[in-house]
Amino acid sequence: MDSITERHEKALRRAEASITVGKEQAAKDVKRMRYHLMAPAYWINDPCGLIQFQGDYHVFYQHNPYGPLWGMMHWGHARSKDLIHWEHLPIALAPSEDYDSDPQGGIFTGSAVVDQGTLKVFYCGSTGEGENTRQVQCLAVSSDGIHFEKYCQNPVISVPPPEGSKDFRDPNVWKHGDHWYMVVGSGKDGKGKALLYRSDDLEDWDYIGVMAQSDGTLGTMWECPDFFPLGEKYVLIFSPMGLGKVKGLYLVGDFDDVTGKFTWQTKGEIDYGCDYYAPQTMEDDKHRRIMFGWLNSWGWMPWFKGFGPTVADNWCGAISLPRVLRLDEENHLCCEPALETKKLRGEQFCWKDVVVDPENRLMDHKADGVCLEIILLFDLQKTTAREFGLVLRGNEETDQKTVIRYFPKTEELVFDRSASDPYSEGESRCHCPPEKDGKLFLQVFSDTSCVEIYANHGRFCMSNNIYPDPSCVGTELYAKEGNLFADSVDVWRLKSIW
């Protein structure tokens, strides 16, 4: 009979062979992202195991190496020196044991820590489906950050506590004082929960209790929990089930390491778009809290049963740009693109003291494009327009366009993709008041098939996928029923990382 290591290595070889077959077709697709992290081929979802190890940033991700739709989960793997340019590494973890091998399960989301120079990753092993679902917490270890061995006594946590349920997944591990802690996402009786464990050695875990749970308005199950200190507070982020369009929430408060209770005072949405799910974070050697998210979500696109036209070209999904987290004066979470994103910048176009009226739109045709970064500073105290905004990926002949709209009277920011392509539907919107000086700051990143928006220095974020024709390259500012005043407009063409 094969050993755990031999079974795992066989499973990894099968997965790598499948990727080799699929990646040539995927690479030819013009919709492939040019500066976002993707798998070489096939399906990708939640980022997990984020860590800085031996001088490199590591991102693992949920991955089906056998097709462009969700399937038996593996951990794909990439590393980077600068958070922007990524090197694909061999698949790190593959289903191979009775606790993690199932067509409807596999190696689910988790986290990573460095312990005495060794990289240790924790994941949820998932088998079965429906009432037969079994989800357990497991450990794997690597000395080089590339090759992993599953712990011989897995699972390290084999059953949920009475307060949990069969939905018992996505272990998030950190060190506090002399102890290791793990929070696991769960839910029971219609309330999402974060369940807390403690360990001295990362192998034997004691259940502490419910660290935090829904008050009835925060979802029925909390996926992908992540708990970390930020400034003088602690932050719990998670992806709630049962809240419709809400993809991710944050709670800010205080943690009592004696009782294991987290008491929160501030809450909010992490990203108001349709396509930002399962965000996870890490702290780097610059003491920054850095977050990545999955640029997709579950079931928003009826035409393709949820995942977009790229499925036909052997790939689906991507990982967001790195976001650096901070708390504002009111302890709301702010997420700004990492400064390393400036490495993507190429040719620049800029305008100062801009006035746009309903008859004249601004944007030099030279600043048109697919992959752009745009920074806009609007003066709302001078602006009289009822509505103004930014058109991206426009084509006047086909009338395709993606529109970012702002309504000064209601202070509402809207992302409209109803005319972006033949597939996408709907709008994303949020209440986005101007800053104290009456200015509205927008930073927009456009890639081949996604747009990330950061408003008011990351106080409000909005991420959405779009699939326009490559001929859609028009960009312009517009105003309706009045004038728009902007202190500055800066546009950069962005370079590919591949």
C-alpha positions as CSV (number, residue, x, y, z in Angstrom):
1,M,0.0,0.0,0.0
2,D,1.3,3.5,-0.9
3,S,2.2,5.9,1.9
4,I,0.6,9.3,2.4
5,T,3.5,10.9,0.6
6,E,3.3,8.5,-2.4
7,R,-0.4,9.0,-2.8
8,H,0.0,12.7,-2.6
9,E,2.8,12.8,-5.2
10,K,0.8,10.7,-7.6
11,A,-2.2,13.1,-7.3
12,L,0.1,16.1,-7.9
13,R,1.6,14.5,-11.0
14,R,-1.9,13.9,-12.5
15,A,-2.9,17.4,-11.8
16,E,0.3,18.9,-13.4
17,A,-0.2,16.8,-16.5
18,S,-3.7,18.1,-16.9
19,I,-2.5,21.7,-16.6
20,T,0.1,21.1,-19.3
21,V,-2.7,20.0,-21.7
22,G,-5.0,22.9,-21.0
23,K,-2.7,25.9,-20.7
24,E,-1.8,26.4,-24.4
25,Q,-5.4,27.1,-25.3
26,A,-6.0,29.3,-22.3
27,A,-2.9,31.4,-23.1
28,K,-4.3,32.3,-26.5
29,D,-7.5,33.9,-25.2
30,V,-7.6,37.7,-25.6
31,K,-9.7,38.0,-22.5
32,R,-6.9,36.7,-20.2
33,M,-5.9,39.3,-17.6
34,R,-2.7,41.2,-18.4
35,Y,-1.7,42.2,-14.9
36,H,-3.8,40.2,-12.5
37,L,-2.7,36.8,-11.1
38,M,-4.4,33.8,-12.8
39,A,-3.9,30.1,-12.8
40,P,-2.0,28.8,-16.0
41,A,-5.3,27.2,-17.0
42,Y,-8.7,26.1,-15.7
43,W,-10.5,27.1,-12.6
44,I,-9.3,29.4,-9.8
45,N,-11.2,30.8,-6.8
46,D,-10.4,31.7,-3.2
47,P,-6.8,33.0,-2.4
48,C,-5.5,31.2,0.6
49,G,-2.3,30.6,2.6
50,L,-1.0,34.1,2.0
51,I,2.5,34.4,3.5
52,Q,5.9,35.9,3.1
53,F,8.5,33.1,3.3
54,Q,12.2,33.1,2.6
55,G,12.0,36.6,1.0
56,D,9.1,35.8,-1.3
57,Y,5.4,36.6,-1.2
58,H,3.4,33.4,-1.7
59,V,-0.2,33.2,-2.8
60,F,-2.0,29.8,-2.9
61,Y,-5.5,29.6,-4.4
62,Q,-8.4,27.2,-4.8
63,H,-7.8,25.4,-8.1
64,N,-9.5,22.8,-10.2
65,P,-6.7,21.6,-12.6
66,Y,-9.1,19.4,-14.6
67,G,-11.5,21.9,-16.0
68,P,-12.6,25.6,-16.1
69,L,-15.5,25.1,-13.6
70,W,-15.5,24.3,-9.9
71,G,-14.5,20.8,-9.2
72,M,-12.3,18.7,-6.9
73,M,-10.2,21.4,-5.1
74,H,-6.4,21.6,-5.1
75,W,-4.1,24.4,-4.0
76,G,-2.5,26.2,-6.9
77,H,0.6,28.2,-6.0
78,A,2.5,31.4,-7.2
79,R,5.2,33.5,-5.7
80,S,6.5,37.0,-6.2
81,K,9.2,39.4,-5.1
82,D,7.1,42.5,-5.5
83,L,3.4,41.5,-5.2
84,I,2.9,42.3,-8.9
85,H,5.0,40.0,-11.1
86,W,4.2,36.3,-10.4
87,E,6.0,33.0,-11.0
88,H,3.8,29.9,-11.3
89,L,4.9,27.1,-9.0
90,P,3.9,23.5,-9.0
91,I,0.5,22.7,-7.5
92,A,1.1,22.6,-3.7
93,L,-1.7,20.3,-2.4
94,A,-3.9,17.7,-4.1
95,P,-6.7,15.5,-2.7
96,S,-5.3,12.1,-1.9
97,E,-6.7,10.9,1.5
98,D,-10.1,9.8,2.7
99,Y,-10.5,13.1,4.6
100,D,-9.8,15.4,1.6
101,S,-10.6,13.4,-1.6
102,D,-14.0,13.7,-3.1
103,P,-15.4,15.0,-6.5
104,Q,-17.6,17.4,-4.4
105,G,-14.8,18.4,-2.0
106,G,-11.0,18.3,-1.8
107,I,-8.5,20.8,-0.4
108,F,-10.6,23.8,0.7
109,T,-9.4,27.2,1.8
110,G,-7.0,27.8,4.7
111,S,-4.0,29.8,5.9
112,A,-0.2,29.6,6.4
113,V,2.3,30.4,9.2
114,V,6.0,30.2,9.6
115,D,7.1,28.2,12.6
116,Q,10.8,27.8,13.4
117,G,11.8,28.4,9.7
118,T,9.2,25.9,8.4
119,L,6.2,26.8,6.3
120,K,3.0,25.2,7.7
121,V,-0.3,25.4,5.9
122,F,-3.7,24.6,7.3
123,Y,-6.6,23.7,5.1
124,C,-10.1,22.2,5.3
125,G,-10.4,18.7,4.0
126,S,-13.9,18.2,2.6
127,T,-15.7,15.0,1.5
128,G,-19.2,14.1,0.7
129,E,-22.1,16.4,0.0
130,G,-25.5,17.4,1.4
131,E,-26.1,15.8,4.8
132,N,-23.1,13.6,4.3
133,T,-20.7,16.5,4.1
134,R,-17.6,16.0,6.3
135,Q,-15.2,19.0,6.8
136,V,-12.1,18.7,8.9
137,Q,-9.1,20.8,9.6
138,C,-5.7,19.6,8.3
139,L,-2.0,20.4,8.3
140,A,0.8,20.2,5.7
141,V,4.4,21.2,6.1
142,S,7.2,22.4,3.8
143,S,10.8,23.3,4.3
144,D,11.3,25.0,0.9
145,G,7.9,26.6,0.4
146,I,7.2,24.5,-2.7
147,H,6.9,20.9,-1.8
148,F,4.4,19.9,1.0
149,E,3.9,16.8,3.1
150,K,0.6,16.2,4.7
151,Y,0.8,15.6,8.5
152,C,0.6,11.9,9.2
153,Q,-2.0,12.4,12.0
154,N,-4.4,14.5,10.0
155,P,-7.0,15.8,10.6
156,V,-5.9,17.9,13.5
157,I,-9.5,18.8,14.2
158,S,-11.9,16.0,13.1
159,V,-15.4,17.2,14.2
160,P,-17.1,20.5,14.7
161,P,-18.1,21.6,18.2
162,P,-21.7,21.6,19.3
163,E,-22.0,25.2,18.4
164,G,-20.9,24.5,14.8
165,S,-22.4,22.4,12.0
166,K,-21.3,20.3,9.0
167,D,-20.4,23.7,7.4
168,F,-17.0,23.8,9.3
169,R,-14.2,25.2,7.1
170,D,-11.5,27.6,6.1
171,P,-9.1,27.6,9.1
172,N,-7.3,30.8,9.8
173,V,-4.2,30.5,12.1
174,W,-2.1,33.2,13.8
175,K,0.1,33.5,16.9
176,H,-0.8,35.7,19.8
177,G,1.5,35.8,22.8
178,D,2.7,32.3,23.6
179,H,-0.2,30.5,21.9
180,W,-1.4,29.7,18.4
181,Y,-5.0,30.4,17.6
182,M,-7.3,29.2,14.8
183,V,-10.6,30.6,13.8
184,V,-12.9,28.3,11.7
185,G,-15.9,29.5,9.8
186,S,-19.3,27.9,10.5
187,G,-23.0,28.5,11.1
188,K,-25.9,27.1,13.0
189,D,-29.6,28.0,13.4
190,G,-29.3,30.6,10.7
191,K,-26.4,32.5,12.3
192,G,-22.9,32.7,10.9
193,K,-20.1,32.0,13.4
194,A,-16.4,32.2,13.9
195,L,-15.2,29.3,16.1
196,L,-12.0,29.7,18.1
197,Y,-9.3,27.1,18.9
198,R,-5.9,27.3,20.7
199,S,-2.7,25.3,20.5
200,D,0.8,25.2,21.9
201,D,2.3,23.2,19.0
202,L,0.0,23.6,15.9
203,E,-0.9,19.9,16.2
204,D,-3.1,19.5,19.2
205,W,-6.0,22.0,19.3
206,D,-8.3,22.9,22.2
207,Y,-11.7,24.4,21.5
208,I,-12.2,27.7,23.2
209,G,-15.7,28.7,22.0
210,V,-17.6,31.0,19.7
211,M,-15.4,34.0,19.1
212,A,-18.1,36.0,17.3
213,Q,-21.4,35.3,15.6
214,S,-24.1,37.0,13.6
215,D,-26.7,39.1,15.3
216,G,-29.2,37.8,12.8
217,T,-28.3,40.3,10.1
218,L,-24.8,39.1,9.1
219,G,-25.4,35.9,7.2
220,T,-26.2,32.3,7.9
221,M,-22.6,30.9,7.5
222,W,-19.3,32.7,7.6
223,E,-16.9,31.5,4.9
224,C,-13.2,32.3,4.8
225,P,-12.8,34.1,8.1
226,D,-9.6,36.1,8.7
227,F,-8.8,37.7,12.0
228,F,-5.9,40.1,12.6
229,P,-4.8,43.2,14.5
230,L,-4.8,46.6,12.7
231,G,-3.7,49.7,14.5
232,E,-5.2,49.6,18.0
233,K,-8.1,47.3,17.0
234,Y,-8.8,43.8,15.7
235,V,-10.5,43.1,12.5
236,L,-12.6,40.0,11.5
237,I,-13.4,39.7,7.8
238,F,-15.5,36.9,6.2
239,S,-17.7,36.1,3.3
240,P,-21.3,35.6,4.5
241,M,-23.8,33.2,3.0
242,G,-27.4,34.2,2.8
243,L,-27.0,38.0,2.3
244,G,-27.7,38.3,-1.4
245,K,-25.4,40.7,-3.1
246,V,-23.2,41.2,-0.1
247,K,-19.9,39.4,-0.8
248,G,-17.7,40.3,2.1
249,L,-18.0,41.9,5.5
250,Y,-15.7,43.3,8.1
251,L,-16.1,43.8,11.9
252,V,-13.8,46.1,13.9
253,G,-13.5,45.8,17.6
254,D,-11.6,44.3,20.6
255,F,-10.3,40.8,21.4
256,D,-10.1,39.3,24.8
257,D,-7.4,36.5,24.6
258,V,-8.5,35.1,28.0
259,T,-12.2,34.5,27.2
260,G,-11.6,34.2,23.4
261,K,-14.3,36.7,22.7
262,F,-14.3,39.4,20.0
263,T,-16.5,42.4,20.6
264,W,-17.1,44.5,17.6
265,Q,-18.2,48.1,17.3
266,T,-17.9,48.9,13.6
267,K,-19.0,46.9,10.6
268,G,-19.1,47.4,6.8
269,E,-18.8,45.9,3.4
270,I,-15.3,45.1,2.1
271,D,-16.2,45.6,-1.6
272,Y,-19.5,46.7,-3.1
273,G,-19.0,45.1,-6.5
274,C,-20.3,41.8,-7.9
275,D,-16.9,40.1,-8.1
276,Y,-14.8,40.2,-4.9
277,Y,-15.2,37.2,-2.7
278,A,-13.2,35.3,-0.1
279,P,-10.6,38.0,0.7
280,Q,-7.6,36.9,2.8
281,T,-4.7,38.9,4.3
282,M,-1.1,38.6,5.4
283,E,1.4,40.9,7.2
284,D,4.6,41.5,5.4
285,D,8.1,42.6,6.6
286,K,7.1,46.2,6.1
287,H,4.3,45.7,8.7
288,R,1.6,46.1,6.1
289,R,-1.6,44.2,6.2
290,I,-2.1,43.1,2.6
291,M,-5.3,41.6,1.2
292,F,-6.1,39.7,-2.0
293,G,-9.6,38.6,-3.1
294,W,-11.1,36.3,-5.7
295,L,-12.3,38.3,-8.8
296,N,-15.5,36.4,-9.3
297,S,-18.4,35.2,-7.3
298,W,-21.1,32.6,-7.2
299,G,-23.9,32.6,-9.8
300,W,-24.3,36.2,-11.0
301,M,-24.2,35.4,-14.7
302,P,-27.2,33.3,-15.8
303,W,-26.1,33.0,-19.4
304,F,-23.1,30.9,-18.4
305,K,-24.5,29.5,-15.2
306,G,-22.4,31.8,-13.2
307,F,-18.8,32.0,-14.4
308,G,-18.4,33.9,-17.7
309,P,-17.4,33.2,-21.3
310,T,-13.8,32.5,-20.5
311,V,-14.9,28.9,-19.6
312,A,-14.9,28.2,-23.3
313,D,-11.2,29.0,-23.4
314,N,-10.1,26.7,-20.6
315,W,-9.8,29.3,-17.8
316,C,-12.0,31.0,-15.2
317,G,-11.2,33.4,-12.4
318,A,-8.4,35.7,-11.2
319,I,-7.0,37.2,-8.0
320,S,-7.3,40.9,-7.3
321,L,-4.5,43.4,-7.0
322,P,-2.9,43.6,-3.6
323,R,-4.7,46.0,-1.2
324,V,-3.1,47.5,1.8
325,L,-5.5,47.9,4.8
326,R,-5.9,50.6,7.4
327,L,-8.5,52.0,9.7
328,D,-9.8,55.6,9.3
329,E,-10.7,57.9,12.2
330,E,-14.0,56.2,12.7
331,N,-12.5,52.7,12.5
332,H,-13.9,51.9,9.1
333,L,-11.8,49.6,7.0
334,C,-10.0,51.3,4.0
335,C,-8.3,49.3,1.2
336,E,-5.9,51.0,-1.1
337,P,-3.8,49.4,-3.9
338,A,-0.3,48.6,-2.8
339,L,2.3,51.1,-3.9
340,E,3.9,48.3,-5.9
341,T,1.1,48.7,-8.5
342,K,3.0,51.8,-9.7
343,K,5.4,49.4,-11.4
344,L,2.7,48.7,-13.9
345,R,2.6,52.2,-15.2
346,G,3.7,53.1,-18.7
347,E,2.9,56.1,-20.8
348,Q,1.0,58.9,-18.8
349,F,-1.6,61.5,-19.9
350,C,-2.7,64.2,-17.5
351,W,-5.1,67.2,-17.3
352,K,-5.4,69.9,-14.7
353,D,-8.4,72.2,-13.8
354,V,-10.8,70.3,-16.0
355,V,-14.4,71.5,-16.8
356,V,-16.8,69.1,-18.6
357,D,-20.3,70.1,-19.7
358,P,-23.1,68.1,-21.4
359,E,-21.9,69.1,-24.8
360,N,-18.2,68.4,-24.4
361,R,-16.7,65.2,-23.1
362,L,-13.1,65.0,-22.0
363,M,-10.5,62.4,-23.0
364,D,-7.8,62.6,-25.5
365,H,-8.1,59.6,-27.8
366,K,-4.5,58.8,-27.1
367,A,-5.5,57.8,-23.6
368,D,-8.0,55.2,-24.8
369,G,-7.1,51.7,-24.0
370,V,-7.9,48.3,-22.4
371,C,-5.3,48.2,-19.5
372,L,-5.4,51.6,-17.7
373,E,-5.0,53.2,-14.3
374,I,-7.0,56.4,-14.0
375,I,-6.9,58.8,-11.0
376,L,-9.5,61.5,-10.8
377,L,-10.0,64.2,-8.2
378,F,-13.4,65.9,-8.5
379,D,-14.5,69.1,-6.9
380,L,-18.1,68.6,-5.8
381,Q,-18.4,72.0,-4.3
382,K,-18.1,73.5,-7.8
383,T,-19.8,70.8,-9.7
384,T,-23.4,71.5,-10.8
385,A,-24.0,68.3,-12.9
386,R,-26.9,66.1,-11.8
387,E,-24.8,63.1,-12.9
388,F,-21.2,62.7,-14.1
389,G,-18.9,59.8,-14.6
390,L,-16.3,57.8,-16.5
391,V,-16.9,55.7,-19.6
392,L,-14.5,52.7,-20.0
393,R,-14.1,50.2,-22.8
394,G,-16.5,52.1,-25.1
395,N,-17.2,51.5,-28.8
396,E,-19.6,54.0,-30.4
397,E,-20.2,51.7,-33.4
398,T,-21.5,48.8,-31.3
399,D,-22.7,51.0,-28.4
400,Q,-20.8,48.8,-25.9
401,K,-19.5,50.6,-22.8
402,T,-18.9,50.3,-19.1
403,V,-19.9,53.3,-17.1
404,I,-18.9,54.5,-13.6
405,R,-21.6,57.0,-12.6
406,Y,-21.8,59.4,-9.7
407,F,-24.9,61.3,-8.5
408,P,-23.9,64.3,-6.3
409,K,-27.4,64.9,-4.8
410,T,-27.7,61.3,-3.4
411,E,-23.9,60.8,-3.1
412,E,-24.3,57.4,-4.9
413,L,-21.5,55.7,-6.8
414,V,-22.7,53.2,-9.4
415,F,-20.9,50.7,-11.6
416,D,-23.1,50.0,-14.7
417,R,-22.1,47.0,-16.8
418,S,-25.5,46.5,-18.5
419,A,-23.9,47.5,-21.9
420,S,-20.4,46.2,-21.3
421,D,-20.8,42.9,-23.2
422,P,-23.4,40.3,-24.3
423,Y,-23.2,38.5,-21.0
424,S,-23.0,40.7,-17.9
425,E,-26.0,42.0,-16.0
426,G,-26.8,44.5,-13.4
427,E,-25.3,47.4,-11.5
428,S,-23.2,47.7,-8.3
429,R,-23.8,50.7,-6.1
430,C,-22.9,52.2,-2.8
431,H,-23.4,55.4,-0.8
432,C,-20.1,57.3,-1.3
433,P,-20.1,60.8,0.3
434,P,-17.3,63.2,-0.6
435,E,-14.4,63.7,1.7
436,K,-14.4,66.5,4.3
437,D,-12.9,69.0,1.8
438,G,-15.8,68.4,-0.7
439,K,-13.6,66.3,-3.1
440,L,-14.3,62.9,-4.5
441,F,-11.2,60.8,-5.2
442,L,-11.4,57.8,-7.6
443,Q,-8.7,55.4,-8.6
444,V,-9.7,53.0,-11.3
445,F,-7.8,49.9,-12.6
446,S,-9.1,48.5,-15.9
447,D,-7.8,45.1,-17.2
448,T,-9.0,43.1,-20.1
449,S,-11.9,41.6,-18.2
450,C,-12.2,43.3,-14.9
451,V,-12.4,46.8,-13.3
452,E,-11.3,47.6,-9.7
453,I,-12.4,51.0,-8.2
454,Y,-11.0,52.6,-5.1
455,A,-13.0,55.6,-3.9
456,N,-11.9,58.2,-1.4
457,H,-8.6,56.5,-0.8
458,G,-10.0,53.1,-0.4
459,R,-12.9,53.9,1.9
460,F,-15.2,52.4,-0.7
461,C,-14.1,49.7,-3.2
462,M,-16.0,48.1,-6.1
463,S,-14.8,45.2,-8.3
464,N,-16.6,43.8,-11.3
465,N,-15.8,41.5,-14.2
466,I,-16.7,42.6,-17.8
467,Y,-16.1,40.8,-21.1
468,P,-16.1,43.5,-23.9
469,D,-14.9,42.9,-27.4
470,P,-11.2,43.9,-27.8
471,S,-12.3,46.7,-30.1
472,C,-13.9,48.5,-27.1
473,V,-11.1,50.9,-26.0
474,G,-12.9,54.3,-25.7
475,T,-12.4,56.3,-22.5
476,E,-14.1,59.6,-21.6
477,L,-15.5,61.8,-18.9
478,Y,-19.0,63.1,-19.2
479,A,-21.5,65.3,-17.3
480,K,-25.3,65.6,-17.5
481,E,-27.5,68.6,-16.6
482,G,-24.7,70.8,-15.4
483,N,-20.9,71.1,-15.3
484,L,-18.3,68.8,-13.8
485,F,-15.2,70.3,-12.3
486,A,-12.1,68.2,-11.7
487,D,-8.8,69.3,-10.1
488,S,-6.9,66.7,-12.0
489,V,-7.2,63.7,-14.3
490,D,-4.3,61.3,-14.7
491,V,-4.2,58.2,-17.0
492,W,-1.5,55.6,-17.3
493,R,-1.3,52.8,-19.8
494,L,-0.5,49.6,-17.8
495,K,2.1,47.0,-18.8
496,S,1.5,43.3,-18.9
497,I,3.2,41.1,-16.2
498,W,3.3,38.0,-18.3
